[in-house]
Amino acid sequence: MFTRAPLIIISFYLLLLAGFSSTIMAEDDIDRARAARNPTTAANILYKLAKNKNPEIRQNVARNRRAPADLLFQLAHDEEQSIRITVITNTATDKRTQLYLANDASQQVRSVLARYEYTNSSVMDKLSHDESVDIRIEVAQNWNTSLATLEKMTHDSFTQVSQIASHELTKRQLEAKADK
């Protein structure tokens, strides 16, 4: 029994050390996550952080308003849906990235894009032809949808889409007259 005591003690220290190294790793990830969302973090660091295996760190990069447009386009290709959605809601995301995300396989990603108040009107035009009726409805309700797109949507094959588009078109035309 006495000979097992050193083995038990060594095992205990190894377990303690393993837990300690996990804590260090977790602290490193916390620091990386902070740097990823910090608007003063240099672009070259953001590019490195965008390749991190931890999705929370990549999401913080996608959230960073100072992230370069090319980096946001890169993150728009991320396998994690939540990161692609975060890219949509970053006001630094450009039209090219929005157009790419308008083709996303995930209906939820396209839905967020259709509802987002800063989605480019040409992207809204593209989404107005989406296979999903729900997305077309969201496009018809979005203020950034152009009058020309709304006019086309009044002829949608799905009655609810055409009715909402017609209502929004009339509402905007009345508002425009009232502003004069």
N, C-alpha and C positions, 0 to 999 in steps of 0.2 A: 504494500500500500504506500509505503514511503517513496518508492521509486516513481509512482504515478503523480505524486504531488508536483514535481517540477513540470511535468507534461500538462497538468491542469492549469498551472500558473501561466505557462507559456501560451496555452490555448486562450486563456482569459485575456492576456495582453494582446494577442493577435486579433481577437474579436474587438477589443477596445480600440486598437489601432485602425481596424477596418471601419468601424463606426466613425472614428475621428476623421479618416480620410474622406468619408462620404460627406461629413459636415464641411470639410474644406472645399470639396467639389461644389456642394450646394452654395456655399458663400461665393465661390467664383462665378457660378451661374447668376447669383443675385447681382453681383457687380457687372456682369455682362449685360444683364437685363436693364440695369440702370443706365449703362452707357448707350445701349441700343435706343432707349427712348429720350435720351438727352439731346436737345437740339444743338448743343455746342460740340457734339462728337463729330470728329472729322469724317468726311465721306469715305476715305480709304478704310477706316475702322468699321464703318457701317457695312461696307461691302463684305468684310471678313465676318462680321457678326451675322449677316444674312445667310451665311453658309453653315451656321451652327446647327448641330443636331437637335438642340432643344427648341421645340416649336414656340415656346413663350418668348425666347430671345428673338427669333425671326419675326414674331408678331409685333414685338416692340419696335423693331426696325421698320416694319410696315406702317406702324403708327406714327413714326417720327416725321414731322412736317418739313424737316430739312433734308429728308432722304432724296437723293437725286432721282429724276424721272426714270432713268435706265435701271436703277436698282429696284424701283417699284415695279417696273415691267418684269424684271427677273423674278420678283416675289409673286407676281400674278400667275406664275407657272408653278408655284409651290403645291405640293401634294395635299397640304392641309387646307381644307375649305375655309376655316376661320381666318387664316392668314390672307387668303384671296379676298375675303370679305373686308378685312381690315384695310387692304390696299384700296378698295373701292372708296372707303370713307375717309381716306387721307386727301385733303384738299390739294396736295402737291401732285396727285395722280393726273397724268395727262390723257388727252383724247386717244392716243394710240393704245394705251393700256386699257382704257375703258372699252374701246372697240374689241380688243382681244378678249376681255372678260365677258363681253356680250355674247360670245360663242362658248362660254364655259359649259361643261357637261352638267354641272349642278344647277338645278332650277333655283335653288335657294340663293346662289351667287347672283344669278341673273335677276332674281327678284329684288335683291338689295340694290343692285345697279339701277333697276327700273324705278325704285322708290327714292333713291338718293337725290337730294335737292341740287347737287352740283354736277349731275351727269350731263354731259354735253348733248345738245339737241340732236346732233347727227347720230349719236349713239342711241338716243331715244327713238329716232326714226328706224334704225336697224332693229331695235327691240320691238317695235310696233308690228313686226312680221314674225315674232317668236311663235313657236308651235304651241306654247302654253297660253291658254286663255287668261289665266290669272296674271301672267306677266303683261299681256296686252292691256288688261284692265288697269294695272298699275301705271303703265305708260300713259294711258288716257288721262289718268288722274294727276300726273306729274306736271308741275308748273313749267318745267323746262322743255316740255314737248312743244314743238313749234305748231303754229296754226295750220301750216301746210300738212304736217303729219296728222294732226287731229282731223283735218278735212278728209284725208285718205281713210282714216280709221272709222269715219262715220259709215263707210261701206263694208265694214268687217262682216264676215259671214256669221259671226256669233253675235246675236242680238244685244246682249248685255254690253259688249265692247262698243258696238256702234251707238248705243243709247248714251253711254257715259261720254264717249268722244263728242257726240252731238251736244250734250249738255255743257261740257267743258268749253267747247267752241263758242256756243251761244253766250255763256257766262263771260268769257274773255272779250268777246266782241262788245257786249254791253258795258263792261268795265272800261274798255278803250273809248267808247263813246262818252261815258260819264267823265272821263279824264280830260276831255276836250273842252 
